[in-house]
Amino acid sequence: MATDNDLKKIAEMLSKQAPAVGASIVTAESCTGGWLAKILTDIPGSSAWFDRGFVTYTNESKQEMLGVAATTLDIQGAVSKQTVHEMALGALNKSKASIAVAISGIAGPGGAMPGKPVGTVCFAWAQRGAGLRLSCKQFSGNRDQIRRQAVAFALNGICDLLG
């Protein structure tokens, strides 16, 4: 289980990697409620490589702020690869960033549905002009533990993109 110190270490590594390759980051978060953006902006000087963060907790905010299609939400649901795909692309379109990460999931304790138990979290990492990576994970633990694991997984995904 990732600790606050673990998350800080990954963010510090990103603070060196992103400027070295001229990358900037935008976040689009749902179940993590801005935690990823907080970890990134805890690093002094992050304004050099962190552009902005969107917290789109409701379906309406996903549509209004990021352009997620209502049909995607109706058919696939908020916790789906298609939704985070659209969230990441919307975040890139609404920012100056070169890399977007999107997170949507069920942190619990309620909210489970058939095929999507508590702990289901979907991710998208998009790089302007270079494609998209999608993943859905099943995390265990309480609400805080699930959200913390999601933040760590998202951070590691950005590191993978940056090489």
HELIX and SHEET records of a PDB file:
HELIX    1   1 ASP A    4  ALA A   20  1                                  17    
HELIX    2   2 TRP A   35  THR A   41  1                                   7    
HELIX    3   3 SER A   46  ALA A   48  5                                   3    
HELIX    4   4 ASN A   59  LEU A   66  1                                   8    
HELIX    5   5 ALA A   70  ILE A   75  1                                   6    
HELIX    6   6 LYS A   81  ASN A   93  1                                  13    
HELIX    7   7 ARG A  143  LEU A  162  1                                  20    
SHEET    1   A 5 PHE A  50  VAL A  55  0                                        
SHEET    2   A 5 ILE A  25  GLU A  29  1                                        
SHEET    3   A 5 ILE A  99  GLY A 105  1                                        
SHEET    4   A 5 THR A 120  GLN A 127 -1                                        
SHEET    5   A 5 GLY A 131  GLN A 138 -1                                        
END                                                                             
